[in-house]
Amino acid sequence: MLDTILRRIKKYIPKQLFDTAAPVYHYLLSLTGALIYRFPSRYLYIVAVTGTKGKSSTTEFVNAILEKTGRTTALLNTIRFKVGKNSRPNNRKMTIPGRFFVQKFLRDALDSGCDTVVLEMSSEAVKQFRHKWIDLNALIFTNISPEHIESHGSFEKYLDAKLQIARALEKSSKKNRVIIANADDTNGSKFLKAKVDMSVPFRMSDGYPWEATSKGIMFTFDGVRIMSPLRGEFMIANALAAATFAKSQGLVTNIVKQGIESVDEIKGRVQFVTVDKKERKAQSFDVVVDYAHTIDSLEKLYQTFPNQKKICILGNTGGGRDKWKRSGMAEIADVYCDDIILTNEDPYDEDPRSIVDEMKKAITKKPCEIIMDRRTAINTALSRAKTGDVVLISGKGTDPYIMEANGKKTPWSDASVAREEIEKILN
């Protein structure tokens, strides 16, 4: 209801006036929420994770490790909201919802007996001051690449939004504040310069020897071999970020191993979709749902399946969100995919057909078809799959809606739809 009211108000207020007033509005909302819920972060151990890619996976690894120590945790990320043993999907279509949500979540965690909270922190949340009034104990920086450029105005402003979280850590009243940052990233050093009690870098070389195969990942941390069925070299980096944080807290490596190895699936992140056991033998091809929505993440997803024929379903987000990356993502698909289907994703107020038409211009080498209905696109891809192939459905991950014009939200789940269409085909 409030979103509808704001959209209507925005139509009648000059853009310059709206843009000036919006930060004040969001700041006051943030402060009011903290006052209403009595600054709950002061009484909790708070770990935040930020970056362009790998945030959700890293929070899942950190949470799993901390649970192995006996801590009672709460977890807030793009995938789910968890308080203690109660977990529910994040159906808000945003990492950190507004309207006092984060402060209420922290208060609920505290009242439920949680001692530790793991938060995924986005740049959009920073823009709207949702990171304010959260006293952090630790921050993990995964990586950064161009994203949300139209929203922030430039890559430098996007980076600065991430760095504001490090500044929030600097200002935190907590003791023994720690920052963990990816030293393989060219901007990792900026985070490591934060004036906190401990700054700890991590690198892929920390996991040597490591390997990412069709059976999963393996890496070595402090002499201990850690294995996981999760796929992708990037997943090793996410696990190393969590392991490095755990080490900074004095946790023994065997606990780290137990925590990471207990995570056998991260929904929407290289998530394999299969039908129930009675039909599973008949499914001779792989079906994977992944959130990949940047050029780099899409390329890394495709590189994870080097020896399989790839039937790729992708689209792009509308509403003026990073139009520049559309042709780049199409070019990546043209390099790695064997068969490409362009489809609707989240058009918002743009013409959905114009989005994929723009992408199709960049595909010149591989077979490419436009099927605007996303379910039909998935069914078509599955129907073409042969033994040993992989159908890669990217862009939405666990997103619960297709976002359309005038605020319309069509309920959606790539994984559920893919499973339903697999069953149709196999039957």
Secondary structure, DSSP 8 states (H G I E B T S, - for coil): -HHHHHHHHHHHS-HHHHHHHHHHHHHHHHHHHHHHTT-GGGGSEEEEEESSSSHHHHHHHHHHHHHHTT--EEEESSSEEEETTEEEE--SSSSS-TTTHHHHHHHHHHHTT--EEEEE--HHHHHTTTTTT---SEEEE----S-SHHHHSSHHHHHHHHHHHHHHHHH---SS-EEEEETTSTTHHHHHTS-SSEEEEE-GGGG-S-EEETTEEEEEETTEEEEES---HHHHHHHHHHHHHHHHTT--HHHHHHHHHT----TTSSEE----HHHHTT--SEEEEE---SHHHHHHHHHT-TTS-EEEEE--B-TTS-TTHHHHHHHHHHHH-SEEEE---B-TTS-HHHHHHHHHTT--SS-EEE--SHHHHHHHHHHH--TT-EEEEES-TT--EEE-GGG-EEE--HHHHHHHHHHHHH-
